[in-house]
Amino acid sequence: VDIDWEYPGQAGDGNPNGQEDKHNFTLLLQKLRQKLDAQGAADGKYYESSIASGANYTYAENTEMSEIHKYLDSVNVMTYDFYGAW
């Protein structure tokens, strides 16, 4: 299961929660991992979870990376945010 929550922690049109989302994102991934593990125990399979992560400072500031990595098998970094004259 790949979760693509583009901008956790940033309030805007359709997202009035803002800063509450920083921890809500962690809770979502924690609960997802619990449910996937329970299903895996029932059917003898392992279910992977991943996120599509922003590649900028704001994304890192608005997530609890030190916590969420515990619930993920991989992180796909959306590097199209990088640009420059190199």
Backbone atoms as SQL, in Angstrom:
CREATE TABLE atoms (id INTEGER PRIMARY KEY, chain TEXT, resi INTEGER, resn TEXT, atom TEXT, x REAL, y REAL, z REAL);
INSERT INTO atoms VALUES
  (1, 'A', 1, 'VAL', 'N', 0.851, -1.156, 0.000),
  (2, 'A', 1, 'VAL', 'CA', 0.000, 0.000, 0.000),
  (3, 'A', 1, 'VAL', 'C', 0.901, 1.225, 0.000),
  (4, 'A', 2, 'ASP', 'N', 0.702, 2.121, -0.964),
  (5, 'A', 2, 'ASP', 'CA', 1.493, 3.345, -1.045),
  (6, 'A', 2, 'ASP', 'C', 0.603, 4.531, -0.684),
  (7, 'A', 3, 'ILE', 'N', 1.003, 5.278, 0.324),
  (8, 'A', 3, 'ILE', 'CA', 0.263, 6.465, 0.757),
  (9, 'A', 3, 'ILE', 'C', 0.936, 7.696, 0.158),
  (10, 'A', 4, 'ASP', 'N', 0.154, 8.501, -0.525),
  (11, 'A', 4, 'ASP', 'CA', 0.681, 9.716, -1.150),
  (12, 'A', 4, 'ASP', 'C', -0.067, 10.921, -0.582),
  (13, 'A', 5, 'TRP', 'N', 0.295, 11.300, 0.634),
  (14, 'A', 5, 'TRP', 'CA', -0.288, 12.480, 1.280),
  (15, 'A', 5, 'TRP', 'C', 0.663, 13.619, 0.942),
  (16, 'A', 6, 'GLU', 'N', 0.321, 14.370, -0.054),
  (17, 'A', 6, 'GLU', 'CA', 1.239, 15.343, -0.646),
  (18, 'A', 6, 'GLU', 'C', 1.823, 16.356, 0.339),
  (19, 'A', 7, 'TYR', 'N', 1.003, 16.970, 1.131),
  (20, 'A', 7, 'TYR', 'CA', 1.513, 18.061, 1.969),
  (21, 'A', 7, 'TYR', 'C', 0.990, 17.980, 3.397),
  (22, 'A', 8, 'PRO', 'N', 1.378, 16.963, 4.153),
  (23, 'A', 8, 'PRO', 'CA', 0.907, 16.910, 5.546),
  (24, 'A', 8, 'PRO', 'C', 1.387, 18.127, 6.321),
  (25, 'A', 9, 'GLY', 'N', 0.522, 18.624, 7.173),
  (26, 'A', 9, 'GLY', 'CA', 0.898, 19.750, 8.021),
  (27, 'A', 9, 'GLY', 'C', 0.756, 21.111, 7.389),
  (28, 'A', 10, 'GLN', 'N', 0.321, 21.164, 6.152),
  (29, 'A', 10, 'GLN', 'CA', 0.156, 22.452, 5.498),
  (30, 'A', 10, 'GLN', 'C', -1.326, 22.702, 5.257),
  (31, 'A', 11, 'ALA', 'N', -1.849, 23.719, 5.898),
  (32, 'A', 11, 'ALA', 'CA', -3.254, 24.069, 5.710),
  (33, 'A', 11, 'ALA', 'C', -3.440, 24.684, 4.330),
  (34, 'A', 12, 'GLY', 'N', -4.625, 24.517, 3.794),
  (35, 'A', 12, 'GLY', 'CA', -4.929, 25.100, 2.497),
  (36, 'A', 12, 'GLY', 'C', -6.329, 24.722, 2.082),
  (37, 'A', 13, 'ASP', 'N', -6.682, 25.042, 0.842),
  (38, 'A', 13, 'ASP', 'CA', -8.003, 24.702, 0.325),
  (39, 'A', 13, 'ASP', 'C', -8.246, 23.205, 0.488),
  (40, 'A', 14, 'GLY', 'N', -9.310, 22.852, 1.148),
  (41, 'A', 14, 'GLY', 'CA', -9.655, 21.455, 1.348),
  (42, 'A', 14, 'GLY', 'C', -8.887, 20.775, 2.466),
  (43, 'A', 15, 'ASN', 'N', -7.991, 21.483, 3.132),
  (44, 'A', 15, 'ASN', 'CA', -7.220, 20.907, 4.238),
  (45, 'A', 15, 'ASN', 'C', -7.110, 21.930, 5.363),
  (46, 'A', 16, 'PRO', 'N', -8.135, 22.021, 6.191),
  (47, 'A', 16, 'PRO', 'CA', -8.120, 23.018, 7.262),
  (48, 'A', 16, 'PRO', 'C', -7.306, 22.611, 8.484),
  (49, 'A', 17, 'ASN', 'N', -6.808, 21.376, 8.552),
  (50, 'A', 17, 'ASN', 'CA', -6.183, 20.886, 9.774),
  (51, 'A', 17, 'ASN', 'C', -4.764, 21.367, 10.001),
  (52, 'A', 18, 'GLY', 'N', -3.997, 21.552, 8.970),
  (53, 'A', 18, 'GLY', 'CA', -2.655, 22.090, 9.120),
  (54, 'A', 18, 'GLY', 'C', -1.768, 21.308, 10.060),
  (55, 'A', 19, 'GLN', 'N', -1.301, 21.943, 11.119),
  (56, 'A', 19, 'GLN', 'CA', -0.315, 21.353, 12.014),
  (57, 'A', 19, 'GLN', 'C', -0.766, 20.054, 12.676),
  (58, 'A', 20, 'GLU', 'N', -2.053, 19.859, 12.867),
  (59, 'A', 20, 'GLU', 'CA', -2.539, 18.601, 13.439),
  (60, 'A', 20, 'GLU', 'C', -2.186, 17.417, 12.546),
  (61, 'A', 21, 'ASP', 'N', -2.027, 17.677, 11.263),
  (62, 'A', 21, 'ASP', 'CA', -1.740, 16.603, 10.322),
  (63, 'A', 21, 'ASP', 'C', -0.365, 15.989, 10.531),
  (64, 'A', 22, 'LYS', 'N', 0.557, 16.726, 11.119),
  (65, 'A', 22, 'LYS', 'CA', 1.893, 16.183, 11.358),
  (66, 'A', 22, 'LYS', 'C', 1.783, 14.886, 12.153),
  (67, 'A', 23, 'HIS', 'N', 1.047, 14.924, 13.236),
  (68, 'A', 23, 'HIS', 'CA', 0.882, 13.725, 14.058),
  (69, 'A', 23, 'HIS', 'C', -0.173, 12.786, 13.471),
  (70, 'A', 24, 'ASN', 'N', -1.202, 13.341, 12.831),
  (71, 'A', 24, 'ASN', 'CA', -2.225, 12.497, 12.206),
  (72, 'A', 24, 'ASN', 'C', -1.622, 11.585, 11.135),
  (73, 'A', 25, 'PHE', 'N', -0.639, 12.094, 10.410),
  (74, 'A', 25, 'PHE', 'CA', 0.042, 11.290, 9.391),
  (75, 'A', 25, 'PHE', 'C', 0.731, 10.090, 10.041),
  (76, 'A', 26, 'THR', 'N', 1.386, 10.322, 11.158),
  (77, 'A', 26, 'THR', 'CA', 2.032, 9.240, 11.905),
  (78, 'A', 26, 'THR', 'C', 0.997, 8.224, 12.368),
  (79, 'A', 27, 'LEU', 'N', -0.106, 8.708, 12.920),
  (80, 'A', 27, 'LEU', 'CA', -1.160, 7.805, 13.399),
  (81, 'A', 27, 'LEU', 'C', -1.753, 6.973, 12.268),
  (82, 'A', 28, 'LEU', 'N', -1.942, 7.586, 11.111),
  (83, 'A', 28, 'LEU', 'CA', -2.462, 6.864, 9.951),
  (84, 'A', 28, 'LEU', 'C', -1.533, 5.713, 9.575),
  (85, 'A', 29, 'LEU', 'N', -0.239, 5.991, 9.498),
  (86, 'A', 29, 'LEU', 'CA', 0.717, 4.958, 9.102),
  (87, 'A', 29, 'LEU', 'C', 0.850, 3.873, 10.162),
  (88, 'A', 30, 'GLN', 'N', 0.759, 4.264, 11.424),
  (89, 'A', 30, 'GLN', 'CA', 0.815, 3.290, 12.512),
  (90, 'A', 30, 'GLN', 'C', -0.383, 2.339, 12.438),
  (91, 'A', 31, 'LYS', 'N', -1.564, 2.887, 12.272),
  (92, 'A', 31, 'LYS', 'CA', -2.783, 2.071, 12.195),
  (93, 'A', 31, 'LYS', 'C', -2.770, 1.185, 10.949),
  (94, 'A', 32, 'LEU', 'N', -2.318, 1.734, 9.836),
  (95, 'A', 32, 'LEU', 'CA', -2.217, 0.943, 8.615),
  (96, 'A', 32, 'LEU', 'C', -1.288, -0.251, 8.828),
  (97, 'A', 33, 'ARG', 'N', -0.121, -0.016, 9.451),
  (98, 'A', 33, 'ARG', 'CA', 0.825, -1.106, 9.703),
  (99, 'A', 33, 'ARG', 'C', 0.194, -2.178, 10.585),
  (100, 'A', 34, 'GLN', 'N', -0.545, -1.752, 11.617),
  (101, 'A', 34, 'GLN', 'CA', -1.217, -2.710, 12.500),
  (102, 'A', 34, 'GLN', 'C', -2.210, -3.567, 11.728),
  (103, 'A', 35, 'LYS', 'N', -2.992, -2.936, 10.875),
  (104, 'A', 35, 'LYS', 'CA', -4.005, -3.664, 10.104),
  (105, 'A', 35, 'LYS', 'C', -3.363, -4.596, 9.079),
  (106, 'A', 36, 'LEU', 'N', -2.304, -4.135, 8.422),
  (107, 'A', 36, 'LEU', 'CA', -1.615, -4.986, 7.455),
  (108, 'A', 36, 'LEU', 'C', -0.979, -6.191, 8.139),
  (109, 'A', 37, 'ASP', 'N', -0.378, -5.965, 9.306),
  (110, 'A', 37, 'ASP', 'CA', 0.230, -7.072, 10.048),
  (111, 'A', 37, 'ASP', 'C', -0.822, -8.070, 10.526),
  (112, 'A', 38, 'ALA', 'N', -1.975, -7.576, 10.955),
  (113, 'A', 38, 'ALA', 'CA', -3.054, -8.469, 11.391),
  (114, 'A', 38, 'ALA', 'C', -3.548, -9.317, 10.220),
  (115, 'A', 39, 'GLN', 'N', -3.713, -8.696, 9.067),
  (116, 'A', 39, 'GLN', 'CA', -4.143, -9.450, 7.886),
  (117, 'A', 39, 'GLN', 'C', -3.080, -10.464, 7.485),
  (118, 'A', 40, 'GLY', 'N', -1.822, -10.054, 7.561),
  (119, 'A', 40, 'GLY', 'CA', -0.733, -10.966, 7.234),
  (120, 'A', 40, 'GLY', 'C', -0.674, -12.163, 8.165),
  (121, 'A', 41, 'ALA', 'N', -0.953, -11.942, 9.441),
  (122, 'A', 41, 'ALA', 'CA', -0.983, -13.047, 10.404),
  (123, 'A', 41, 'ALA', 'C', -2.125, -14.009, 10.089),
  (124, 'A', 42, 'ALA', 'N', -3.220, -13.473, 9.573),
  (125, 'A', 42, 'ALA', 'CA', -4.388, -14.299, 9.259),
  (126, 'A', 42, 'ALA', 'C', -4.192, -15.130, 7.996),
  (127, 'A', 43, 'ASP', 'N', -3.486, -14.579, 7.004),
  (128, 'A', 43, 'ASP', 'CA', -3.364, -15.311, 5.733),
  (129, 'A', 43, 'ASP', 'C', -1.936, -15.717, 5.371),
  (130, 'A', 44, 'GLY', 'N', -0.990, -15.501, 6.282),
  (131, 'A', 44, 'GLY', 'CA', 0.378, -15.947, 6.053),
  (132, 'A', 44, 'GLY', 'C', 1.147, -15.156, 5.013),
  (133, 'A', 45, 'LYS', 'N', 0.724, -13.941, 4.754),
  (134, 'A', 45, 'LYS', 'CA', 1.405, -13.086, 3.776),
  (135, 'A', 45, 'LYS', 'C', 1.997, -11.875, 4.490),
  (136, 'A', 46, 'TYR', 'N', 2.896, -11.190, 3.790),
  (137, 'A', 46, 'TYR', 'CA', 3.421, -9.933, 4.308),
  (138, 'A', 46, 'TYR', 'C', 2.980, -8.828, 3.365),
  (139, 'A', 47, 'TYR', 'N', 2.423, -7.779, 3.929),
  (140, 'A', 47, 'TYR', 'CA', 1.944, -6.652, 3.146),
  (141, 'A', 47, 'TYR', 'C', 2.860, -5.456, 3.367),
  (142, 'A', 48, 'GLU', 'N', 3.399, -4.936, 2.280),
  (143, 'A', 48, 'GLU', 'CA', 4.306, -3.799, 2.356),
  (144, 'A', 48, 'GLU', 'C', 3.539, -2.490, 2.404),
  (145, 'A', 49, 'SER', 'N', 4.164, -1.509, 3.036),
  (146, 'A', 49, 'SER', 'CA', 3.618, -0.154, 3.035),
  (147, 'A', 49, 'SER', 'C', 4.739, 0.812, 2.683),
  (148, 'A', 50, 'SER', 'N', 4.360, 1.869, 1.991),
  (149, 'A', 50, 'SER', 'CA', 5.329, 2.885, 1.581),
  (150, 'A', 50, 'SER', 'C', 4.629, 4.237, 1.508),
  (151, 'A', 51, 'ILE', 'N', 5.449, 5.268, 1.405),
  (152, 'A', 51, 'ILE', 'CA', 4.909, 6.606, 1.179),
  (153, 'A', 51, 'ILE', 'C', 5.624, 7.238, -0.002),
  (154, 'A', 52, 'ALA', 'N', 4.954, 8.177, -0.628),
  (155, 'A', 52, 'ALA', 'CA', 5.570, 9.059, -1.607),
  (156, 'A', 52, 'ALA', 'C', 5.876, 10.345, -0.850),
  (157, 'A', 53, 'SER', 'N', 7.150, 10.617, -0.678),
  (158, 'A', 53, 'SER', 'CA', 7.589, 11.730, 0.164),
  (159, 'A', 53, 'SER', 'C', 8.040, 12.917, -0.669),
  (160, 'A', 54, 'GLY', 'N', 7.708, 14.099, -0.192),
  (161, 'A', 54, 'GLY', 'CA', 8.268, 15.295, -0.788),
  (162, 'A', 54, 'GLY', 'C', 9.772, 15.337, -0.543),
  (163, 'A', 55, 'ALA', 'N', 10.475, 16.108, -1.336),
  (164, 'A', 55, 'ALA', 'CA', 11.935, 16.156, -1.234),
  (165, 'A', 55, 'ALA', 'C', 12.423, 17.501, -0.719),
  (166, 'A', 56, 'ASN', 'N', 11.576, 18.200, -0.011),
  (167, 'A', 56, 'ASN', 'CA', 11.985, 19.526, 0.440),
  (168, 'A', 56, 'ASN', 'C', 11.946, 19.627, 1.967),
  (169, 'A', 57, 'TYR', 'N', 12.507, 20.698, 2.458),
  (170, 'A', 57, 'TYR', 'CA', 12.602, 20.938, 3.897),
  (171, 'A', 57, 'TYR', 'C', 11.219, 21.006, 4.543),
  (172, 'A', 58, 'THR', 'N', 10.272, 21.636, 3.879),
  (173, 'A', 58, 'THR', 'CA', 8.929, 21.785, 4.433),
  (174, 'A', 58, 'THR', 'C', 8.289, 20.426, 4.691),
  (175, 'A', 59, 'TYR', 'N', 8.470, 19.482, 3.779),
  (176, 'A', 59, 'TYR', 'CA', 7.901, 18.147, 3.974),
  (177, 'A', 59, 'TYR', 'C', 8.511, 17.493, 5.208),
  (178, 'A', 60, 'ALA', 'N', 9.807, 17.595, 5.353),
  (179, 'A', 60, 'ALA', 'CA', 10.491, 17.006, 6.511),
  (180, 'A', 60, 'ALA', 'C', 10.039, 17.659, 7.813),
  (181, 'A', 61, 'GLU', 'N', 9.848, 18.949, 7.802),
  (182, 'A', 61, 'GLU', 'CA', 9.408, 19.672, 8.994),
  (183, 'A', 61, 'GLU', 'C', 7.976, 19.328, 9.387),
  (184, 'A', 62, 'ASN', 'N', 7.159, 18.966, 8.419),
  (185, 'A', 62, 'ASN', 'CA', 5.739, 18.708, 8.674),
  (186, 'A', 62, 'ASN', 'C', 5.402, 17.233, 8.819),
  (187, 'A', 63, 'THR', 'N', 6.420, 16.403, 9.006),
  (188, 'A', 63, 'THR', 'CA', 6.212, 14.981, 9.263),
  (189, 'A', 63, 'THR', 'C', 7.095, 14.556, 10.430),
  (190, 'A', 64, 'GLU', 'N', 6.786, 13.429, 10.987),
  (191, 'A', 64, 'GLU', 'CA', 7.580, 12.870, 12.088),
  (192, 'A', 64, 'GLU', 'C', 8.391, 11.695, 11.548),
  (193, 'A', 65, 'MET', 'N', 9.369, 12.008, 10.700),
  (194, 'A', 65, 'MET', 'CA', 10.154, 10.964, 10.039),
  (195, 'A', 65, 'MET', 'C', 10.807, 10.011, 11.033),
  (196, 'A', 66, 'SER', 'N', 11.202, 10.531, 12.186),
  (197, 'A', 66, 'SER', 'CA', 11.844, 9.668, 13.182),
  (198, 'A', 66, 'SER', 'C', 10.883, 8.612, 13.723),
  (199, 'A', 67, 'GLU', 'N', 9.598, 8.821, 13.536),
  (200, 'A', 67, 'GLU', 'CA', 8.582, 7.857, 13.955),
  (201, 'A', 67, 'GLU', 'C', 8.029, 7.046, 12.783),
  (202, 'A', 68, 'ILE', 'N', 7.704, 7.717, 11.695),
  (203, 'A', 68, 'ILE', 'CA', 6.980, 7.022, 10.627),
  (204, 'A', 68, 'ILE', 'C', 7.812, 5.953, 9.932),
  (205, 'A', 69, 'HIS', 'N', 9.127, 6.087, 9.963),
  (206, 'A', 69, 'HIS', 'CA', 9.945, 5.068, 9.291),
  (207, 'A', 69, 'HIS', 'C', 9.730, 3.682, 9.907),
  (208, 'A', 70, 'LYS', 'N', 9.295, 3.638, 11.156),
  (209, 'A', 70, 'LYS', 'CA', 9.051, 2.360, 11.840),
  (210, 'A', 70, 'LYS', 'C', 7.902, 1.570, 11.203),
  (211, 'A', 71, 'TYR', 'N', 7.029, 2.261, 10.503),
  (212, 'A', 71, 'TYR', 'CA', 5.823, 1.644, 9.969),
  (213, 'A', 71, 'TYR', 'C', 5.885, 1.406, 8.463),
  (214, 'A', 72, 'LEU', 'N', 7.030, 1.709, 7.859),
  (215, 'A', 72, 'LEU', 'CA', 7.153, 1.663, 6.405),
  (216, 'A', 72, 'LEU', 'C', 8.203, 0.668, 5.950),
  (217, 'A', 73, 'ASP', 'N', 7.986, 0.132, 4.769),
  (218, 'A', 73, 'ASP', 'CA', 8.990, -0.713, 4.130),
  (219, 'A', 73, 'ASP', 'C', 9.869, 0.103, 3.190),
  (220, 'A', 74, 'SER', 'N', 9.325, 1.166, 2.642),
  (221, 'A', 74, 'SER', 'CA', 10.109, 2.017, 1.752),
  (222, 'A', 74, 'SER', 'C', 9.512, 3.415, 1.688),
  (223, 'A', 75, 'VAL', 'N', 10.367, 4.331, 1.257),
  (224, 'A', 75, 'VAL', 'CA', 9.975, 5.721, 1.048),
  (225, 'A', 75, 'VAL', 'C', 10.392, 6.085, -0.374),
  (226, 'A', 76, 'ASN', 'N', 9.438, 6.506, -1.166),
  (227, 'A', 76, 'ASN', 'CA', 9.715, 6.960, -2.528),
  (228, 'A', 76, 'ASN', 'C', 9.781, 8.482, -2.506),
  (229, 'A', 77, 'VAL', 'N', 10.948, 9.024, -2.778),
  (230, 'A', 77, 'VAL', 'CA', 11.137, 10.472, -2.714),
  (231, 'A', 77, 'VAL', 'C', 10.808, 11.076, -4.074),
  (232, 'A', 78, 'MET', 'N', 9.866, 12.012, -4.071),
  (233, 'A', 78, 'MET', 'CA', 9.456, 12.683, -5.303),
  (234, 'A', 78, 'MET', 'C', 10.465, 13.789, -5.602),
  (235, 'A', 79, 'THR', 'N', 11.478, 13.454, -6.376),
  (236, 'A', 79, 'THR', 'CA', 12.593, 14.378, -6.597),
  (237, 'A', 79, 'THR', 'C', 12.330, 15.407, -7.682),
  (238, 'A', 80, 'TYR', 'N', 11.148, 15.432, -8.238),
  (239, 'A', 80, 'TYR', 'CA', 10.870, 16.469, -9.227),
  (240, 'A', 80, 'TYR', 'C', 10.857, 17.856, -8.589),
  (241, 'A', 81, 'ASP', 'N', 10.902, 17.911, -7.249),
  (242, 'A', 81, 'ASP', 'CA', 10.989, 19.195, -6.557),
  (243, 'A', 81, 'ASP', 'C', 12.396, 19.784, -6.625),
  (244, 'A', 82, 'PHE', 'N', 13.362, 18.979, -7.050),
  (245, 'A', 82, 'PHE', 'CA', 14.731, 19.472, -7.169),
  (246, 'A', 82, 'PHE', 'C', 14.915, 20.154, -8.513),
  (247, 'A', 83, 'TYR', 'N', 15.575, 21.263, -8.503),
  (248, 'A', 83, 'TYR', 'CA', 15.917, 21.942, -9.750),
  (249, 'A', 83, 'TYR', 'C', 17.097, 22.851, -9.466),
  (250, 'A', 84, 'GLY', 'N', 17.801, 23.203, -10.493),
  (251, 'A', 84, 'GLY', 'CA', 18.947, 24.080, -10.309),
  (252, 'A', 84, 'GLY', 'C', 19.755, 24.192, -11.584),
  (253, 'A', 85, 'ALA', 'N', 20.876, 24.862, -11.474),
  (254, 'A', 85, 'ALA', 'CA', 21.730, 25.127, -12.632),
  (255, 'A', 85, 'ALA', 'C', 22.877, 24.137, -12.736),
  (256, 'A', 86, 'TRP', 'N', 22.797, 23.017, -12.051),
  (257, 'A', 86, 'TRP', 'CA', 23.896, 22.066, -12.138),
  (258, 'A', 86, 'TRP', 'C', 23.780, 21.325, -13.432);
